[in-house]
């Protein structure tokens, strides 16, 4: 009997058991988030400074409104990174409701999955009450990256909660392997959105032009 795994409830433990998924800690496996990153222009940095200031200002006046992450942070990043232009196309692939209990308080949120092309997924985690860690979306995005039938051998992803960002690389095969980047946080002293946009632009080069892809 074929076992059907629901992406909203899947765990890394299940992905390891079903697919043999392996975490790779060797930095040479996922150099794309550190090496050959494009330089940002002064205008891009100015725009990202405004994005950071807008997010922090919004966090000062909770609760966050629906779609805040997308409107205030992610949409500007995708626009500046030219992900709204060919060969990319933003497609809402799936929305998943999430719920956890924190000190007897039920916390509800939503995970949206965007497919930018066959090789790049973006996961958005939104919650009105408290910010979920980007780790909350790791199991689910890996499940979609593994299962998507049209994906290439090498697939990239990004998880964001609005205030934090993490990148993922998955290489499929008989034994699928993945690695993650550092976590970038808006509230750190330096504007880490600079790094996020540089990595986004690097991945756009790789997935948009077919550079260095594993066949």
C-alpha positions in Angstrom: 0.0 0.0 0.0 1.3 3.4 -0.9 1.8 5.7 2.1 0.7 9.2 1.7 2.5 11.8 3.8 0.8 15.1 4.5 3.4 17.9 4.0 1.9 20.0 6.8 2.6 17.3 9.4 5.7 15.7 7.9 8.8 15.5 10.1 12.5 15.3 9.2 12.4 11.9 10.9 9.8 10.7 8.3 11.8 12.2 5.4 14.9 10.4 6.6 13.0 7.1 6.9 11.2 7.4 3.5 13.9 9.0 1.3 17.1 8.4 3.2 17.5 12.1 3.4 20.9 13.2 4.7 22.1 16.5 6.2 25.5 17.5 4.8 27.7 19.7 7.0 30.7 20.0 4.6 30.8 23.7 3.5 31.9 22.6 0.0 28.4 21.1 -0.5 26.6 24.4 -0.4 29.0 27.2 -1.4 26.4 29.2 -3.3 25.3 31.2 -0.2 28.9 32.3 0.5 30.9 32.3 -2.8 30.8 34.5 -5.8 28.1 36.7 -4.4 27.2 39.8 -6.5 27.9 43.3 -5.1 24.9 45.4 -4.3 24.5 48.9 -5.6 24.1 51.9 -3.3 20.5 52.2 -4.4 19.8 48.6 -3.5 21.3 49.1 -0.1 19.3 52.3 0.5 16.1 50.4 -0.4 17.0 47.5 1.9 17.7 50.0 4.8 14.1 51.2 4.3 12.8 47.6 4.3 14.6 47.0 7.6 13.3 50.2 9.2 9.8 49.5 8.0 9.8 46.0 9.5 11.2 47.1 12.9 8.6 49.9 13.0 5.8 47.5 12.3 7.0 45.1 15.0 6.7 47.9 17.5 2.9 47.9 16.9 1.6 44.4 17.2 -0.3 42.4 16.3 1.1 41.9 12.8 -1.5 42.0 10.0 -2.0 39.2 7.6 0.4 39.2 4.6 2.7 41.6 6.5 5.8 39.4 5.8 5.0 39.3 2.1 4.1 42.9 1.7 6.8 44.6 3.8 9.8 42.3 3.4 9.6 39.5 0.8 7.9 41.4 -2.1 10.6 44.1 -2.1 13.4 41.5 -2.0 11.9 39.6 -4.9 11.3 42.8 -6.9 14.9 44.0 -6.4 16.2 40.6 -7.2 14.2 40.6 -10.4 12.3 37.4 -9.6 9.2 38.9 -11.1 10.8 38.9 -14.6 11.5 36.0 -17.0 12.6 33.3 -16.6 11.1 33.4 -13.2 7.4 33.4 -12.3 6.0 33.5 -8.8 3.4 30.8 -8.2 1.6 30.1 -5.0 2.0 26.4 -4.7 0.4 25.7 -1.3 -0.7 27.2 2.0 -0.6 25.3 5.2 -2.1 26.3 8.6 0.2 25.7 11.6 -0.7 25.6 15.3 1.4 25.2 18.4 0.8 25.6 22.1 3.1 27.9 24.1 2.4 28.1 27.9 -1.2 27.1 27.4 -1.7 29.7 24.6 -2.6 28.4 21.2 -0.5 30.1 18.5 -1.7 29.9 14.9 0.2 30.8 11.8 0.4 30.0 8.1 3.1 28.7 5.9 2.9 29.7 2.2 5.0 28.0 -0.5 6.0 29.9 -3.5 7.6 28.3 -6.6 9.8 30.8 -8.5 10.8 28.3 -11.1 11.5 24.5 -11.2 14.6 25.0 -9.0 13.8 27.6 -6.4 11.2 27.4 -3.6 10.4 30.1 -1.1 8.5 29.4 2.2 6.9 32.2 4.1 6.0 31.7 7.8 3.4 34.2 9.2 2.0 34.4 12.7 -0.1 37.2 14.3 1.0 36.6 17.8 4.6 35.5 17.9 7.3 34.9 15.3 7.9 31.3 14.5 11.5 30.3 13.9 12.4 29.6 10.3 13.1 26.0 11.5 9.3 25.6 11.6 9.2 25.5 7.9 12.2 23.3 7.2 10.5 19.9 7.2 7.7 21.1 4.9 9.9 22.8 2.3 12.1 19.8 2.1 9.1 17.6 1.6 7.9 19.8 -1.4 11.4 20.0 -2.8 11.8 16.2 -2.7 8.3 15.4 -4.1 7.9 18.1 -6.8 7.9 16.0 -10.0 9.3 18.8 -12.3 12.2 19.8 -10.1 15.7 19.4 -11.4 18.4 17.4 -9.7 19.6 20.4 -7.7 17.0 22.6 -5.9 17.3 25.7 -3.8 15.0 27.1 -1.2 14.6 30.0 1.2 12.6 30.2 4.4 11.6 33.5 5.9 9.5 34.6 8.9 10.0 38.2 7.9 12.6 38.9 10.5 14.8 35.8 9.8 16.0 34.1 6.6 17.6 30.7 5.9 18.6 29.2 2.6 18.5 25.5 1.7 20.1 23.4 -1.0 18.9 19.9 -1.9 20.6 17.5 -4.3 18.4 14.6 -5.3 19.5 11.1 -6.2 19.4 7.7 -4.7 20.4 9.3 -1.4 19.1 12.9 -1.4 21.2 15.3 0.6 20.6 18.8 1.9 22.4 21.6 3.7 21.4 25.0 5.2 22.9 28.4 5.4 23.4 30.5 8.5 20.3 32.2 9.7 20.2 35.9 8.8 18.2 38.2 11.2 16.9 41.7 10.5 17.5 42.8 14.1 21.2 42.2 14.0 23.3 45.3 14.1 24.3 45.2 10.5 21.6 45.1 7.8 21.7 41.4 7.0 19.2 42.0 4.2 22.3 42.9 2.2 23.5 39.3 2.4 20.0 37.9 1.8 19.6 39.9 -1.4 23.1 39.0 -2.6 22.4 35.3 -2.1 19.0 35.6 -3.8 20.7 37.2 -6.8 23.4 34.5 -6.9 20.7 31.8 -6.9 18.8 33.6 -9.6 22.0 33.4 -11.7 22.3 29.7 -11.1 18.6 28.7 -11.5 17.7 31.2 -14.2 20.7 30.7 -16.5 21.3 27.0 -15.8 24.9 27.7 -14.6 26.7 24.9 -12.8 23.6 22.7 -12.6 23.9 19.0 -11.9 22.4 17.0 -14.7 
